[in-house]
Every structure is written in structure tokens, then in C-alpha cells.
Amino acid sequence: MIELLQRILGWFGYLQRGPVLLQLLVVLLPLLVGTRLRRPRGRWAALLPLAAIGLGIGALALARQPVGLALFLAELVAGWQALGLLHRLLGRVIEPRALGLLESRLIRPGFLLVAVLALIEQIDNLADLGVIPVGRWFGAEVNLGDLGGALLIVYVLVMGSGPPAAGAAWLVQQGVGLSDGSRRALQLMLRYVVIGLGILWALDHIGFNTTAILAVAGGLSVGLGFGIKEVFSNFISGLWLLFEGSVRPGEVLFIDGDPCEVRSLGLRAAVLWRDRDNAELVIPNQTFFTATTTTYTGSDRLRRSQVTVGASYRHDPKQVMALLEATALATPRVLAEPAPKALLLSYGDSAVEYALRFWIANPMDNVSICSDVHAAVWHAFAEQDIEMPYPQRVIHQA
């Protein structure tokens, strides 16, 4: 480790050279000015700093100054700008949310890593750096190259295993006929299996002693029982939920009086989306084992909904119930099968209370469909001259 620190400190010696500082200034100054000033928006606006760098490099060449480092840095800047073009191309085939995660977790970090390694290669030798020892861990001598390669593979698997796992799950769905919820659950399980295998490969690649790892794991198990037992419990609960399939991505659960859709199921917590206020709820996995959870999509996605309405006593109940059923059938997104059913609930103080029950295909649309049904009933009652009375309170004055 000391040797590595000495090599890094040696790199700063290049900053004492005038030509190096001049080339850095030619490249960094246009970038700093471009970020400070409000540049005009447009297709070619992002190329202005690159054009300024090109003019600076040309001036250095005319002055017979070294330009090798400046040209290399200009290539890196051009590559970073090209990621914007790649974003537009990928945006045609990938949804924005998935594209944002792909860029922030894989594409741009990968480019920065390649850029840093290429810059180090300009001032040092990566092969020599790779054999520098960083210590003895778990009975094995670990060098910088093996450690960096193992960490890189694990990071790529963690961040980039999602799309391949999704593709494999889709192929299985097409061949076996799985539901969308089962496909998403299979996708998560495939991803975590790949990540687990990648971690095992990384440990073997570095050469860790398995006996030492098992001893450390035994010590950690004691700590899990005291310090982070909740985290460990959520981890086990997440694995159980994935294999059992009782809570899967795409399921609609009833949480605190609101229908919520399960967006993702991780090993620690589940992320649910609530349509009422477009909020995402992060619920620990252990909650699904300690509390009763209502699901509308356990066996199918159909949901029976209901609206209540009052009609005056002077109207025939059969006529009112027939009108309610016909109105529900004419409302968009209300299913014809099973057929809507109107019921007489009770005799109120000023009206007869009716219930209109109907089925919908998507539980998340319940609020908006009920609103449409209420509006349709209002217009239908108005056309048929059916009165909807409201409770009245008479105040007697002396």
C-alpha cells in the first residue's frame, strides 16, 4: 500500500512542469467558463467548449509547444459529449426511467473509469501498478490488479445484470406462459443469482482462503443477531417473498386504505407506487410477514367496486336498479362480464339507499372509474326524472 501511495505522489510531479500546466489550462479553462456562463441552448451549444479547446491546441502547436496531453484530454471531452448523442439514440428504444438508471449507473461511470485508466497509462504503466501488493486478506496476498478486476466485475454484475435478467425472464414467459408478476419475480431471482455467483467468482479470483471466510462469516452471524438483526430479517424475508411469489412486482396491495402497485421487490424493502398522490412507498420486507396485507391481484387482476346512491321514495326500486345496471354497462372501463348488479341497501330518512356493484380490470383505476360511474348515474337520473334527495334538517324557532 505504501508503494501505491508513493506512485500516486510521484504523479503530482508532472504538475511542476510548465508545458503540462499549459496544456491543462488550454483544456480546463474552456470547460470551467462553459459551466459558469449560461450557454445558449441548441444542438451545437455543447460543442462550443470543444471548439475553444481546439483553438487553444492550435495556438500551442503554432507556438511549437507540446500538445500530446491536450489532444488526449480533448478526445476524452469529445467522448463525454458523444454520450449525449448515445442518450438520444437509446431513448428511441428504452423508456426514460430505465435509460436514466442505465446511464447513471453503468454508461457514464464506465466511461469515467476507462478515461481514468487511460490517463494513468499516459503517465505510468498499468501493468506495473497491477502487481503492487495491497495487503494480505483472508490468507491470500492481494495485489491491486486482482482487487480492481474483481471489484469491477462485481460492480458490472450489480448494475448491469438487470437487462439480461429481464430478457431471460421474458423468454421463459414466452415459452412457459408465465404471468407478468411471475416474470418480474423470475427476473429478480435471476439477477440475484448472477450477482451471488459473481461475488463467489471474485473471491476465488483474488484467492481468498475459504476457511478464513467461513470463520469471519461465523463471527458476523453473531453480530447479525445483535446489531443488524432487522436488516438480516428483511434480507431473509425478501428471499422468501421472491420464492413464494406472494408479493411480486406488478401486484396491487391495499396499504393504509389506498391501492398501491408493487414496483420492485428488493432484498431489503419493497417499493410501492400510490396513484392518489404519485408517491413511492418503501416498505421493509418483514412487514409483509408481521401484518395482514390485502391484495387485489393474487389470483387475477379483477376487482369488484361499488358506488352508493340515494333515490326518492316515489320511484319504483326495480326501475331504479335496472337504470343503475344499464348505466354501469354504458360506462367505459366497466366490464360487461361479470355483469353489474344493483342492490337495495336500506331505507334512509329521506331516500332509499342503493348500491351499484361492478367489475373493473385494473384495481389501480378504481377511483377514476367510480368517478365516471357517479357522473353517469347523475345524468341518467336527470334524464329519467329520478330525484336524488338529500337529508334535511328543520330548525324550529319560537
Solvent accessible surface area in square Angstrom, and as a share of the most:
residue,aa,sasa,rsa
1,M,108,0.48
2,I,127,0.65
3,E,81,0.36
4,L,24,0.12
5,L,98,0.49
6,Q,114,0.51
7,R,66,0.24
8,I,59,0.30
9,L,124,0.62
10,G,46,0.45
11,W,50,0.18
12,F,115,0.48
13,G,34,0.32
14,Y,68,0.26
15,L,77,0.38
16,Q,159,0.71
17,R,138,0.50
18,G,47,0.45
19,P,58,0.37
20,V,24,0.14
21,L,87,0.43
22,L,68,0.34
23,Q,8,0.04
24,L,39,0.19
25,L,99,0.49
26,V,23,0.14
27,V,3,0.02
28,L,86,0.43
29,L,93,0.46
30,P,23,0.15
31,L,50,0.25
32,L,109,0.54
33,V,68,0.39
34,G,9,0.09
35,T,105,0.61
36,R,211,0.77
37,L,116,0.58
38,R,241,0.88
39,R,104,0.38
40,P,92,0.58
41,R,244,0.89
42,G,55,0.53
43,R,201,0.73
44,W,176,0.62
45,A,16,0.13
46,A,43,0.33
47,L,70,0.35
48,L,93,0.46
49,P,8,0.05
50,L,44,0.22
51,A,57,0.44
52,A,42,0.33
53,I,0,0.00
54,G,40,0.39
55,L,140,0.70
56,G,19,0.19
57,I,18,0.09
58,G,33,0.32
59,A,60,0.46
60,L,12,0.06
61,A,56,0.43
62,L,158,0.79
63,A,63,0.49
64,R,219,0.80
65,Q,70,0.31
66,P,71,0.44
67,V,32,0.19
68,G,50,0.49
69,L,37,0.18
70,A,0,0.00
71,L,86,0.43
72,F,27,0.11
73,L,23,0.11
74,A,15,0.12
75,E,119,0.53
76,L,41,0.20
77,V,19,0.11
78,A,39,0.30
79,G,22,0.21
80,W,93,0.32
81,Q,50,0.22
82,A,54,0.42
83,L,17,0.09
84,G,24,0.23
85,L,96,0.48
86,L,66,0.33
87,H,76,0.34
88,R,143,0.52
89,L,86,0.43
90,L,40,0.20
91,G,40,0.38
92,R,196,0.72
93,V,123,0.71
94,I,50,0.26
95,E,110,0.50
96,P,118,0.74
97,R,154,0.56
98,A,38,0.30
99,L,3,0.02
100,G,34,0.32
101,L,70,0.35
102,L,39,0.20
103,E,21,0.09
104,S,71,0.46
105,R,108,0.39
106,L,48,0.24
107,I,37,0.19
108,R,66,0.24
109,P,41,0.26
110,G,31,0.30
111,F,50,0.21
112,L,92,0.46
113,L,68,0.34
114,V,98,0.57
115,A,13,0.10
116,V,80,0.46
117,L,72,0.36
118,A,32,0.25
119,L,64,0.32
120,I,29,0.14
121,E,87,0.39
122,Q,106,0.47
123,I,51,0.26
124,D,31,0.16
125,N,67,0.34
126,L,61,0.30
127,A,74,0.57
128,D,69,0.36
129,L,9,0.05
130,G,18,0.17
131,V,107,0.61
132,I,3,0.01
133,P,69,0.44
134,V,11,0.06
135,G,28,0.27
136,R,152,0.55
137,W,94,0.33
138,F,75,0.31
139,G,42,0.41
140,A,11,0.09
141,E,111,0.50
142,V,2,0.01
143,N,42,0.21
144,L,51,0.25
145,G,36,0.34
146,D,46,0.24
147,L,30,0.15
148,G,36,0.35
149,G,28,0.27
150,A,2,0.01
151,L,109,0.54
152,L,73,0.36
153,I,69,0.35
154,V,34,0.19
155,Y,83,0.32
156,V,62,0.36
157,L,43,0.21
158,V,46,0.26
159,M,59,0.26
160,G,14,0.13
161,S,9,0.06
162,G,14,0.13
163,P,84,0.53
164,P,88,0.56
165,A,7,0.05
166,A,31,0.24
167,G,35,0.34
168,A,42,0.33
169,A,0,0.00
170,W,130,0.46
171,L,117,0.58
172,V,58,0.33
173,Q,24,0.11
174,Q,109,0.48
175,G,68,0.66
176,V,109,0.63
177,G,62,0.60
178,L,56,0.28
179,S,62,0.40
180,D,79,0.41
181,G,13,0.12
182,S,28,0.18
183,R,46,0.17
184,R,79,0.29
185,A,5,0.04
186,L,38,0.19
187,Q,45,0.20
188,L,22,0.11
189,M,42,0.19
190,L,57,0.28
191,R,57,0.21
192,Y,54,0.21
193,V,82,0.47
194,V,60,0.35
195,I,23,0.12
196,G,32,0.31
197,L,113,0.56
198,G,5,0.05
199,I,76,0.39
200,L,114,0.57
201,W,116,0.41
202,A,7,0.05
203,L,51,0.25
204,D,114,0.59
205,H,82,0.36
206,I,18,0.09
207,G,40,0.39
208,F,26,0.11
209,N,68,0.35
210,T,98,0.57
211,T,96,0.56
212,A,28,0.22
213,I,44,0.22
214,L,130,0.65
215,A,71,0.55
216,V,66,0.38
217,A,49,0.38
218,G,38,0.36
219,G,47,0.46
220,L,112,0.56
221,S,62,0.40
222,V,93,0.54
223,G,37,0.35
224,L,42,0.21
225,G,46,0.44
226,F,164,0.68
227,G,65,0.62
228,I,92,0.47
229,K,115,0.49
230,E,99,0.44
231,V,79,0.46
232,F,86,0.36
233,S,33,0.21
234,N,13,0.07
235,F,78,0.33
236,I,79,0.40
237,S,11,0.07
238,G,0,0.00
239,L,55,0.27
240,W,150,0.52
241,L,4,0.02
242,L,4,0.02
243,F,152,0.63
244,E,101,0.45
245,G,18,0.18
246,S,56,0.36
247,V,8,0.05
248,R,46,0.17
249,P,5,0.03
250,G,7,0.07
251,E,7,0.03
252,V,0,0.00
253,L,2,0.01
254,F,69,0.29
255,I,29,0.15
256,D,134,0.70
257,G,51,0.49
258,D,22,0.11
259,P,20,0.13
260,C,0,0.00
261,E,34,0.15
262,V,1,0.00
263,R,98,0.36
264,S,47,0.30
265,L,1,0.01
266,G,19,0.18
267,L,39,0.20
268,R,125,0.46
269,A,11,0.09
270,A,0,0.00
271,V,35,0.20
272,L,0,0.00
273,W,45,0.16
274,R,39,0.14
275,D,69,0.36
276,R,155,0.56
277,D,70,0.36
278,N,115,0.59
279,A,28,0.21
280,E,93,0.42
281,L,38,0.19
282,V,87,0.50
283,I,23,0.12
284,P,56,0.35
285,N,0,0.00
286,Q,55,0.25
287,T,54,0.31
288,F,24,0.10
289,F,95,0.40
290,T,105,0.61
291,A,57,0.44
292,T,138,0.80
293,T,44,0.26
294,T,69,0.40
295,T,58,0.34
296,Y,51,0.19
297,T,10,0.06
298,G,50,0.48
299,S,114,0.73
300,D,74,0.38
301,R,97,0.35
302,L,68,0.34
303,R,34,0.12
304,R,128,0.47
305,S,6,0.04
306,Q,76,0.34
307,V,7,0.04
308,T,69,0.40
309,V,17,0.10
310,G,15,0.15
311,A,0,0.00
312,S,15,0.09
313,Y,111,0.42
314,R,156,0.57
315,H,22,0.10
316,D,76,0.39
317,P,48,0.30
318,K,158,0.67
319,Q,86,0.38
320,V,0,0.00
321,M,46,0.20
322,A,59,0.46
323,L,32,0.16
324,L,1,0.00
325,E,50,0.22
326,A,56,0.44
327,T,14,0.08
328,A,0,0.00
329,L,92,0.46
330,A,85,0.66
331,T,9,0.05
332,P,101,0.64
333,R,116,0.42
334,V,15,0.08
335,L,49,0.24
336,A,63,0.49
337,E,139,0.62
338,P,54,0.34
339,A,60,0.46
340,P,8,0.05
341,K,114,0.48
342,A,3,0.02
343,L,53,0.27
344,L,57,0.28
345,L,84,0.42
346,S,54,0.35
347,Y,153,0.58
348,G,26,0.25
349,D,155,0.80
350,S,38,0.24
351,A,6,0.04
352,V,5,0.03
353,E,62,0.28
354,Y,1,0.00
355,A,0,0.00
356,L,0,0.00
357,R,68,0.25
358,F,0,0.00
359,W,72,0.25
360,I,0,0.00
361,A,54,0.42
362,N,53,0.27
363,P,0,0.00
364,M,17,0.08
365,D,42,0.22
366,N,19,0.10
367,V,105,0.61
368,S,49,0.32
369,I,3,0.02
370,C,20,0.12
371,S,66,0.42
372,D,57,0.30
373,V,0,0.00
374,H,90,0.40
375,A,53,0.41
376,A,30,0.24
377,V,5,0.03
378,W,158,0.55
379,H,115,0.51
380,A,15,0.12
381,F,2,0.01
382,A,71,0.55
383,E,140,0.63
384,Q,95,0.42
385,D,105,0.54
386,I,10,0.05
387,E,80,0.36
388,M,62,0.27
389,P,31,0.20
390,Y,149,0.57
391,P,114,0.71
392,Q,137,0.61
393,R,208,0.76
394,V,110,0.63
395,I,123,0.62
396,H,164,0.73
397,Q,165,0.74
398,A,158,1.22
